[in-house]
Structures are given as C-alpha cells and as structure tokens.
C-alpha cells in the first residue's frame, strides 16, 4: 500500500514540473560566447553543453558601414558552425558584432542615417548566410540619447529586412539579438525598450563588471546577484528590465567565467569590502576561471562563499580574488529559472576549466522532471 508520504512526494514533484511547463514551449537557452582573440580552437569547444554558441566579433567598415570579417578570423568564422555541429548537430550559432573593441564613433555614425543603417543591415544578413550562422548579435552599449533612439530604428529595420529576406528565399528568419547593459537606464540615456521587445528575439544582459580593481579601492563581487547596500546588482537590473516593458522570456542572464584580483591594503582585512590598492595581477586584475583555479591550487588558501552577494572569493597574503565557482553558477541558473528568464549566456566559453562551470550550469531542475516523467 502506498504511504501518504510517498503520495505527497509524487504530488510535489508533479507540481514542481508543472511550474516549469511553460519552458517546454520555447528553448531554454544555454548560450556561450567564443571570442577569436582567446586563442582557443573552435574544434575544442564542447558544444554538447550548449544550445547556442555565439562567434565574436565581426567588424564595421568605417567608410561604408558594411559588416566584414577580418582576414585573420576568416578561416575560423567561416567554419565555426560546421565545426561546433560535429559535437552537437542541433546547436544554433550566431555571429556577434562589435564587442569591447568595437569603434563607438563608427557605430554611432552607422545608426544615425537611413542609408548607413541599410548598408549595415544588408551586409550583416549576407555575411550571416555566407558563413552559415542562424542569427546575429549586436554587442554595443550606446551612451547618448540620439544613439539609443537610432538603435531602436535599427532594430525595426533589421527585423523587417530579416523577414523579407527569409520570405524571398523561403528560409528561416534570422535570429536577432543584442548584448545590453545590466539595467535599461544608463546615466545619460535609456534603451529603446519598445523596439527591443517588438523586434529582437532576446537580449544578453551583461550582468558583470559592476566593480573592478582599477576603479574601486575596495574588494567587491563584480557580478553580485544581490547587494543589500546598493542598486548595482543583477537582481535589481533584471527587475528594472522587466519593469521597463521587456518580458522576462526575452532576457538572458550573463554568466562571467572570470573574476578579478585586488591587492589588499591589509592582508588581515580580507572580507568583501576590504580596503584595496588596485589590481593584484596584471594591469586590470582580470583572471579567467581556469587561471584562478590554477592560482589557488599553486598558492593554497581557503575559498569562501558569500550568500549575501552570491560570490566566491579567495585570499592569499595581499592578493584577493572574487569570482563565480560552481555553487555560484548553480545559484544564478536557478535564479534565471525561478524568474522565468529565457536562459543564460556565458562570457566566455574558453575561460572554463575542463568544462566544470559549463556542466554545472547545464544541470537544473528539469533533470528531476525528466526522471519523474520516466517513473
């Protein structure tokens, strides 16, 4: 005879799966960026751990405003899709544009005129099809009201052109996305949220780099999920995006596979918020996850987890490193699930250490639902 406890547990699992039932109607994004400057071979990417991979970055011609791929990236970009599909035939690939090394002046001029936007749009669609990408991603954070407004126009025209191209060629419409600031309103301007909602498939939220050793004279969680003393945190940014009118199902949470190393003013004072004097390693203090793990293994020390900010940190002598380890990644993915976001996007895939973080991000509550369905 089945006990009441067993019945209660089965009912609980059923209700838990029902809670996430809407996600079956759309793909849960497990996305990751691959940057050509990383030196990491495309063939080494474990694409089976992702649903979407984003190849970065294509550039703009400063005279014609047309998209192009630099000669040194030609080979890896042209074979990117076919290469990652060898390990995961169902993977979706996108080509990202501009990024951190993008020329803001050229981008601003491009979006400012109908003709230059047209050149950009037509060339971007052509390049995407030529290289076998299924979508395009604009990675640019404008800083003026006019640029933001013009970006909204770009998105409208981009969507219309993508639909027209697909209809004429009887093919699937290209996916259009953008990488955006962690909050919709910047100090100087606000994003064109109505255009984003109406014209983009989704946006990758840059939920990191809130604090950096070059700019902050105290240790901090550079990608804090929460911060009780400040509005500069991921939870607040996500709520602002949803409050602005962009639905949660169009938001993709950024996961940084890197951290920062601060130089402590006093090695005995090594908590979050401790006084610091700048970067401890390199010019910026930035360290990828793989190097952080190697550093900890070499020098020893105790890794701590802070649940208030949701961050891991480590100190050895005057060196203090804040980063996201496995437990943090799991917490952030759970947060994305609970808030019904579309998924997550990693910056960047090559920074992982033997795919530890990528594997952790891929394990979520749907595993329990699948087990339940099979029983």
C-alpha positions, 0 to 999 in steps of 0.5 A: 500500500502506498504511504501518504508520504510517498503520495505527497512526494509524487504530488510535489514533484508533479507540481514542481514540473508543472511550474516549469511547463511553460519552458517546454514551449520555447528553448531554454537557452544555454548560450556561450560566447567564443571570442577569436582573440582567446586563442582557443580552437573552435574544434575544442569547444564542447558544444554538447553543453550548449544550445547556442554558441555565439562567434565574436566579433565581426567588424564595421567598415568605417567608410561604408558601414558594411559588416566584414570579417577580418582576414585573420578570423576568416578561416575560423568564422567561416567554419565555426558552425560546421565545426561546433555541429560535429559535437552537437548537430542541433546547436544554433550559432550566431555571429556577434558584432562589435564587442569591447573593441568595437569603434563607438564613433563608427557605430554611432555614425552607422545608426544615425542615417537611413542609408548607413543603417541599410548598408549595415543591415544588408551586409550583416544578413549576407555575411550571416548566410555566407558563413552559415550562422542562424542569427546575429548579435549586436554587442554595443552599449550606446551612451547618448540619447540620439544613439539609443533612439537610432538603435531602436530604428535599427532594430525595426529595420533589421527585423523587417529586412530579416523577414523579407529576406527569409520570405524571398528565399523561403528560409528561416528568419534570422535570429536577432539579438543584442548584448545590453547593459545590466539595467535599461537606464544608463546615466545619460540615456535609456534603451529603446525598450519598445523596439527591443521587445517588438523586434529582437528575439532576446537580449544578453544582459551583461550582468558583470563588471559592476566593480573592478580593481582599477576603479574601486579601492575596495574588494567587491563581487563584480557580478553580485546577484544581490547587494543589500547596500546598493542598486548595482546588482543583477537582481535589481537590473533584471527587475528594472528590465522587466519593469521597463516593458521587456518580458522576462522570456526575452532576457538572458542572464550573463554568466562571467567565467572570470573574476578579478584580483585586488591587492589588499591594503591589509592582508588581515582585512580580507572580507568583501569590502576590504580596503584595496590598492588596485589590481593584484595581477596584471594591469586590470586584475582580470583572471579567467576561471581556469587561471584562478583555479590554477592560482589557488591550487599553486598558492593554497588558501581557503575559498569562501562563499558569500550568500549575501552577494552570491560570490566566491572569493579567495585570499592569499597574503595581499592578493584577493580574488572574487569570482563565480565557482560552481555553487555560484553558477548553480545559484544564478541558473536557478535564479534565471529559472525561478524568474522565468528568464529565457536562459543564460549566456556565458562570457566566455566559453574558453575561460572554463576549466575542463568544462566544470562551470559549463556542466554545472550550469547545464544541470537544473531542475528539469533533470528531476522532471525528466526522471519523474516523467520516466517513473 
